[in-house]
Amino acid sequence: MMTEDKKYRLDKWLWAARFYKTRNLATEAIKGGKVHLNDARVKAGKTVEVGHSVRIKKEGIEQTVIVDALSDKRGSATIAQALYTETDESIEKREIFKSQRKAQYANIGPAKRPTKKQRRHIIKFKQDANELS
């Protein structure tokens, strides 16, 4: 998994750390400016080193992770999680975003047909509006 003498590309590392399903998606995200290495916009071929900070914007969520280990091979999720550590600030922001999104969609439910009583009120309301005009 880790050898210190090799150089690892950013797109390969993102793929190995399971932030993106394919290397092509990782490369497109880097080209699109959604991934920053040490707060700078970089190319997909930029080498990653232990201790670097990677900021990833994905699906409205921004994560900041610190590179703990290097790999260019995609392994299991437990191996991938050992490659990085998410910052406390990033975790906090992600939790806030998650709770806001949950609250936003909490009151939205499936559309239901009005009951007989509600239909009577609607019909009466429409008749009253027609009489006024």
QUINOR-V572383 format. One record per pair of residues at least 24 apart in sequence whose C-alpha atoms are under 6 Angstrom apart, sorted by sequence separation. I is the first residue (numbers start at 0). J is the second residue. D is the distance in Angstrom with one decimal. If there is no record, write none. Layout:
# QUINOR-V572383
<<I & J & D> <I & J & D>>
This chain:
# QUINOR-V572383
<<63 & 89 & 5.6> <62 & 89 & 5.4> <10 & 43 & 5.2> <9 & 43 & 5.6> <8 & 44 & 5.0> <9 & 45 & 5.7> <8 & 45 & 5.5> <9 & 46 & 5.8> <8 & 46 & 4.7> <9 & 47 & 5.6> <7 & 46 & 5.3> <7 & 47 & 5.7> <15 & 71 & 5.7> <15 & 72 & 5.5> <15 & 73 & 4.1> <12 & 71 & 5.6> <11 & 71 & 5.4> <16 & 79 & 4.4> <1 & 69 & 5.5> <1 & 70 & 5.8> <0 & 70 & 5.4>>
